[in-house]
């Protein structure tokens, strides 16, 4: 797939079936590597960002099929990425992955437009299930 464009899934087809384009934003290098390996192993093109500011910038530079952003603490540092994603395309699915469950951040994420909020670590099966069912 050409990394400059997006491979839009056909109706009823999952992101994994099309090798979609994913923006992955996580300040933890280990988590970034873990999720990137899973996604690339399933044929996705991944733009990995080590800072929330870099993630916001990437959303302004190119289109994506899916965004994964971490919530580092109850301060929800990744909020700026979720805001920019929703602002650029309300239909763009954004998954917020939290280090620990925080009900306030959960409610805020969902109200802002995230399609889901999960607690780390996501297993390979959980991430694949999500991509197959929520991003089609």
N, C-alpha and C positions, 0 to 999 in steps of 0.2 A: 504494500500500500504506500502511496505517496504521502510522506509525513506532512506535507503542506496542505493537504485537503482532508476532508473527512469521508469516511466510508459509511454512509447512512444505512442503517439496517432497514431491510424491507419490512413491511407490516408483518408482525408475527415472528420476525427473525431476531435473535439475540445479538448483543454486541460481540460476544465471543465467536459467533458464526461469521461475522464480517470483518474481524480484525480491526475494530474501531480505535479511535484516538482518545487516549485518556490523559488528563492532567492530574498528576499526583503531587500533593503538597504536604510535606511532613518535615519538621525541623530535626527529627531524629534520624541520623544516617542509617542506622541499623534497620529501622522500620521502613525507610524509603527503599532500601535495597531489597528487603523481604517482599514488599508489595509489588515492586517493579518486576522482580523475577517471576512472580506468579503471573502477573498480567502479560508480560512478554512471552512466557511459556505457553500461553493460550492464544498467541498471535496478535495481541493488541500492540499498538504503537504507543509508547509511554513518554510523556514529557515530565520528568521528575524535577521538582523544585525544592530546595532546602530552606526556603524562607517564604513567609506569607506574602511579602512584598513582591518577590519574584513570581509567585503564583498569580497575583493580581495583574502584573505586567503581561504575563503569558496569555491571560484571557483576553487582553486587548490586542494581541498580536496575531492570534490564529484561532480557528474554530476547533472545538472538541466535542466528542460524543458523550463524555462522562467526566466528572470531577470527583476526586477523593481528597478530602482535606481533614487534617487532624485537629482535634481540640486538645491543646497542650495542658490546659488547666481550667479551673472554673472561670477564669477571665475570658476564655474562648477566643484566643488569639487568631484563630482561623476565620473568624467572623467576616473579615474584610474580603476573603476569597469567596465565601458564600454570597455576600452582598453583590460583589462584582459579577459573579456567574449569573445570578438571578436578574441583575440589571441588564446584562448583555443578551440573555435568552432565557425567558421564564420556563421554557420546556427543557432546558439543559439539566439532566439529573445530577444532583450533588449528594454524595454520601459523606456524612460527618462521622469520623471515627475518633472515639474518645479514649483517653487513657484510663479514665474512671467515670462511672455513671454520675452525672450531675443533672438532676431533674430540671433545674433552671435553664441550663444550656440545652438540654434536650428539647424543652418546650420552645425556647427561642429559635433553635435551629429549624424545627418543624414549622413554626409560624413564619419564618423568613423564606421558606421554600425548599428546604432540604427534602429529599425523597426518603431518607432514612437516617438513623442515628444508631451506631453500633459501638460496642465497647471492645477495645483491643485485648488480645490480638485476634484478628479475624483469621480463621483457618482457610486453607485453600478451598475447601468445600463451601464454606460460607460466602467467600468472595465470588466464587463461580456461580453459586446459586443466585446471589444478588444480581450479577451481570446478566444471567440468563432470564431472570424473571422481572427485574425492575427496570432494565434499560432497553427492553425490546421496543 
